[in-house]
Amino acid sequence: MNWYGNWVSLVVLTRKEIKRILRIWTQSLLPSVITVTLYFVVFGEVLGSRIEQIQGFEYINYIVPGLVMMAIITNSFQNVVGSFFLAKFQRSIEELLVSPMPSWAIITGYALGGVIRGSIVGGLVLLVSLFFTQLPVTNIFIVLVFTFLTSVLFSLGGLINGVFARNFDQISIVPTFVLTPLTFLGGVFYSLEDIPQAWATVSYFNPILYMVNGFRYGFLGYSDVSVWLCFGVLTALLVLVFFGTWLIFRTGYGLKE
Amino acid sequence: MSLALQITDLSKTYDTNTVALRGVSLEVEQGAFFGLLGPNGAGKSTLIQIVTGLVNKSSGQVVVNGDDIDTNPSKAKTHVGVVPQEFNFPIFDRVYDIVLHQAGYYGIPLGKARENAETYIKELGLWDKRDEQARMLSGGMKRRLMIARALVHEPDILFLDEPTAGVDIEIRRSMWQFVRKINEEKNKTIILTTHYLEEAEALCRELAIIKDGRIIRQGTVKELLSRLERDSIILDLATELSSDVQNRLQAQGFEVRDGTTLYISFAREESSITAIIETLKEEGVTVSGVRNETNKLEELFVSLINEN
């Protein structure tokens, strides 16, 4: 298939994923918005006024970027793992595997679905936050770069999970037992300056810390770690995960017998 | 004539150490209507899945319309459309979208994809159902949807893996008519696997019989059937036989099933249907009808499978 055919196939798969997201919007878009709104109510309105400022920022302002990033991460991941596993479960993944669509286009199509859902939900959460606070934007470019790269990374992570999952339980293991704890311990609710040194050291091994801090830097102009380090860690992980995903599709490992 | 499919020494051993194919070699000419027959687990579906890119082969070579699946997999895939044994479409998607998306995966631009989708959905009699979710279709309609989807990128070769399993006779016959039409009018190569030997006999011009991952016979239907050494027929009689006549006929090898039905199996070299009718005429028996208990292909299939 020539480059134009590859492009057509990529557009078709991406459009199919977008239609799916919009068709099931009560499952795909709404839940995170409601959950994060509850965080805003509890930590912003109810408890926020009793919590001291963090690094010179109102508590609600400090946590909003982290909560938006949390929504981006979970939605990017869940979109792809859910869509891909369902395609495997229904065997409709065979529609792609028998076609001449190249591996990179299949990966990109699914990843873009995750990026779009992650970005829409992130945007909605950000909109809701405006009812609770006025969040400054220091560097919109950094906000957009971290949104895009993080959602691509977790979309690909979802794809790998979808490839290896054998049942529906296995697609909820990573979000429940890995992503949620890492996000909560990734500096969403606190600064590394405010926790004991031992825990701060452990936190440096948590990759989500760099995404939350890089994203927060785009809004507040503050990060616990260098924004360049955040960008470097994110890019390195992305290259690693993309290569792993490409290898899986190229060899058919986990997809073909 | 050039070859639509050329398989050389194809083998497949699954990770579970199950050997599905053991050095299969096969050639199918362009425009052929080719049947691949074999009992369950013989390797038919594995063979199709290797050609269509769903299963990796262990060794051997597969060339589709001149394109090797190893060196030119993308081109090889464009030549092939496949209707699998089990439903494999996204059940919550609309019928029209399923066919349209498949065209897109083959790189067909939207305008042409819409045109093809409409053509094949209409040809398969599903146009009225185009906006329904696929899960709402009946079993026969789901099969037809898979045929429309397999044809939407206009492949040269169509693989039909048990396409009429579980559909009623009327739909089965309309599907036969459709695949015959695309074979004859559009010169598409059809490769069919089926458990209905009547279907293979009615549709295929060439056959290969596969057992335990090996091709045990291959040739035209006529050639293969000519290898049958025995024929068997059932005779319906106009009147009930007396016990004397029954005894005499039994002594000559007839099986009297009830007073008005006779069954006989005979070696082609030793007897013929004319000779049998003559014998009955001498006994004063009037034959009102002649029929087969099983079709010829079924007899051949059973004898070959047992022999091997």
Interface residues (C-beta under 8 A of the other chain):
Chain A: M1 N2 Y4 G5 N6 V8 S9 V11 V12 L13 K16 K19 R23 L86 A87 Q90 R91 S92 E94 E95 L96 L97 V98 S99 P100 M101 P102 G252 K256 E257
Chain B: Y14 D15 T52 G53 L54 V55 N56 P73 S74 K75 K77 T78 V80 V82 P84 E86 F87 N88 F89 P90 I91 F92 D93 D97 H101 Q102 G104 Y105 Y106 G107 I108 P109 L110 R149
